[in-house]
Each structure stands twice: as C-alpha cells, then as structure tokens.
C-alpha cells in the first residue's frame, strides 16, 4: 500500500519492479532541473515501471501515489520470464516502443 503523496520510485533509479494498480491512482512525473512535468496518470488496472524492465535503463520519471494505492508488484525475474515466453516479434515491438517513448519524452 502506498499512501497518497508517497513516492513509489524516483527518476534515475534502477528498475527492479513493475507495478499493476489494483486500487488507486499514480502520477508519472519527469523532473528537469527545477521543472516538474506531469507525463500522465495511471489508474486501476494500469501498469507502470515496466519500461526499466524492458530495456534495463534507469527510471525515466518518478511515480507518486495521488491517492492511497494498492499495487501488485512484479519483480524483474518474473517480468522477464513472461517476456521470454512471448513471440520474438512482440519482444522486438516492446523494445521499439520503449525506445520511442524515452526519446519523445526526453525531447519534450
């Protein structure tokens, strides 16, 4: 359980987990200098934190609970087991999507 206002992870940290929201809402925020840019919100049923597990890059943003939030935590090993079992084409698409999202976000 993450209480409202709690930072779940910070930008630049290594990603060890992905999160699926069972209840609540999370804000995804990118920090650039003294500027705070809200990239979006993730609500019940949504997943966040997965990009760092797909491409082994540091977290590109931070995640903050907007309200009390309960998440299913998916560890790196379990996440990778599921990815390895998917079609190689889908694996490639995931890597491309993540690379594109990182590139677009860094330019914004």
Secondary structure, DSSP 8 states (H G I E B T S, - for coil): -B-TT-EEE-TT----EEEEEEESEEEEEEEETTEEEEEEEEETT-EES-HHHHH----SSEEEESS-BEEEEEEHHHHHHHHHTS-HHHHHHHHHHHHHHHHHHHH-
